[in-house]
Amino acid sequence: MRKKRWASGFFSGLSALSLIVILLMTAFQIGMYGDFGFYEKEYKKYEIQNDLPMEMEDIMDVTKQMMAYLKGDKKELSVYTTIGGERQDFFNEQDRFHMGEVKELFLGGFALRRYAAAVFVVSIVVLVLMKADLRRLLPKAYEITVGIFLGLSAAFGVAIALNFNRCFVLFHEIFFDNDLWIFDPAEDYMIRMLPEGFFFDMTLRIGGLFIGMLFFFLLISVAVQVYDRRKIRKSYK
């Protein structure tokens, strides 16, 4: 009995963790790809056309092609466009190298979501075969896991609010083993298009979507438990 209880707790926790990973990567995808109007608003907000002599239509075309490259829909990061009245490639070799590494992170994240989905399905199947009480175990496991993630999210939120620049640098130092992510705005068009404020706003956008998704499923979890408790109380009347 103890082994079965431990196993049911393990797989319910694993399913909850897998679901949260799926939600995180889905929030990331929606935030990055769900609305390109967000990019245009950001470009206007930071007045990038003051430093980047391009028409907004061309800037948006570069943006869409760059994002297509990052999710694997475009083979090479090369976009010829009009800059300052001259037809030229928007991206240089440093851009291509760094964004190639960023692409690996993007694709790795999407692969992680697929693995998490597989783990989620397997965990649920195992629990069903064990004849575990899913309506009791899954909401409880999800609520505990969400509590942990909300705590981590709160800590992360405080960190970026206090010093986003330091968090931004630390992220790059962790995930990249070179300094080619450091660009010179005088020489590089891409960094003019994507100022630090843009990344701060995108982080808030993705974080807001993720927290919203967590609370949506949390409400479902609580609703299931409340319904079951009321049903039990009625059965005793």
Secondary structure by P-SEA (a helix, b strand, c coil): caaaaaaaaaaaaaaaaaaaaaaaaaaaaaaacccaaaaaaaaaaacccccccccaaaaaaaaaaaaaaaaccccccbbbbbccccccccccaaaaaaaaaaaaaaaaaaaaaaaaaaaaaaaaaaaaaacccccccaaaaaaaaaaaaaaaaaaaaaaaaacaaaaaaaaaaaccccccccccccccaaaaaccaaaaaaaaaaaaaaaaaaaaaaaaaaaaaaaaaaaaaaaaac
